[in-house]
């Protein structure tokens, strides 16, 4: 039986987080690098505080550090505000529709042990709606050429899904459901 109060609470929180992101994007875009630096410090703290499996702790720190390094390189050399906003939009749409359709209609699990809430239904509908909405968004805001946009969307979907699975593997090995309780209903910053 689905808990609709929990379901809607998570979606209200998603919209709140999206509002905060858009507010920062519109008024404090020049602070993005510093905000992400603070977020990564929080993630390192979550790992230090909550992940106790010594076998994976080095790999986990390496994974997060390489992610941070890639983000810094992106901000320093390649940052484009429209493409960055587009990237975040794609990830949010994919995650939202996977969760929505997976929760409402999903039965067959993709990875029962690693990530028990991921279903084939959620994944397929997530991909479908992300492609459609992202291409519409791209058309109206003229961010990328249509073929480039299609490849970009597919890459982001695949890498987002892969990152989510890797993150789930780290948590399952450590016996955690969430990396922390810093974002109620969503786990910690590592989860997000």
N, C-alpha and C positions, 0 to 999 in steps of 0.2 A: 504494500500500500504506500502510495506516494505521500510525502509530507509537503503539502502545498504551501504552508506557512514558511517553512524553511526554503522552499523553492523560490517563492516571491521575495523573501528577505535577501537571498543571494543576488537576485536580479536588481533589487533596489540598490544594493551595495555596488554592483557592477556599474550602474548608471551614475552613482555618486563618484566612484573612482574615475569614470570617464569624464565627468564634469570637472573634476580636479585637474585631470590631465589637460583638457582643452583650455581651462583657465590659465594654467601654467604656460601652455603653448602660445596662447594669445598675448599674454602680458609679461611673461618672464622667460621667453624662449632662450635668451642668452644665458640663462642659468641651468639649462638642461644638463650640461656636463657635470655640474656640481651636485645637482639633485640626484643624478644617477650614481655619482660617487658615494653619496650618503646612503643610497639604497644598497649599493654593494657592501658598504661597511656593515649595514644591518644584516645582510645575508651572511657575511662572514661571522657575525656575532651569533646568528641562528645556528650555524653549523657548529661553532664552538660550544654553544650552550646545549644543543639538543641531539646532535649526532655523536653517538658513543662507539660506534663500530670502528675500531682502529684499522681494520683491513681496508676500508674504503675512504677514510678521512683524507689521506693524501690525494687520492684521485678526485675526491669531491672538491678540495681546495684548488687543485689544478684545473678542474672543469670550470669553476667559477672565475678563477684568475684569468684563464684564457678567454672566457666570455667578456670579462671586463676589458681586457687588452684589445679585443676586436672592436668593442664599442668605442673605446678611446680612439683607435685608429680611424674608425668611421667618422666620429665627430671632428677629428682634427683634419682629415684629408678629403672626405667625401660628403659631408653633411649637406643635405638639401631638405629644407623644412617641409615642402610638399610631399616628397617621397617618404620622409620619416613619418609624417602624419598618416600617409597611405599605408605604410607598413604596420603601424599600430592599429589602424582601422581593420586591416585584413586579419590580424591576429585576434582581435576582439570579436569580430564577426564569426570567425571559424570556431573559436572557443565557445561562444554563446550558442551557436546553432548545434554544435556537437552535443553540448550539455542539454539543451532544450529537447532535441529529438531523442537523444539517448535516454534521458530521464522519462520522457513521456511514452515513447514507443519501443525503446531498445530492449531486446531480450538476450540476443546472442552476444556474448562477451568476446572481445578481441584478445585480451590478455587477462585471464581470470585471476591469476596470482599477483602479477605486477601492478595492474591498474584495474581493479574489478568493476569500476563504473564506466569504462569505455566499451561502447557497443558498436557493432557494424552499422546499425541504423543511424546512430549519432554521427559516425564518421562520414557515411555517404551523404546524408543530408547536410552535414557541416561543409563538406567539399562543394556540393551543388550550390547551396545558398551563398557561400563565400565567393565562389566564381561569379555568380550572377550579380550580387550586390557590389562586389569590388569592381567589376567591369562597368557597371552603371556609374559608380562613383568616379571611376577613371574617365569615363566619357564626359561627365559634366564638368569636372575640374581640369581636364586635359593634362594629366600628370605624365603619362607615358604613352608611347605608340601602342596600338591595340595588341599587336603580337608580343611586344616587350612586356606589356601589362599582364598578358595571359601567362607567360613564362614566369614572371615575377610572382604572380599570385600562387601558381603551382609550387614554386620553390619555397615560398613563405609557409604555405600550408604543410608541405612535407617536413620542413625543418621545425616548424612549430610542434607538429605531432611527435617528431623524433625527440625534440627537447623535452616534451612532456613525459614521454616514456622513460627517457634517461633519468629525469628527475624522480619519477615514480620508483625506478629501480633503486636509486640511492636511498629513498625513504623506506622502501620495503626491506632492504638489507639491514637498515638500522632499526626496523620495527616501528616506524612512525607512520601515522596517517597524514599529519600536517607538519611542516617544518617548524611552526610555532603558532601561537594564537593571536599574533599581532594584527591580522586583518580578519575579524570574526566572520565565519562562514566561508572563508577563502583560504585559510591556513596562513602561512607566513609570506614574507617577501620572496623567498626562494620558490614557493609554490606559484606565485603570480609571475 
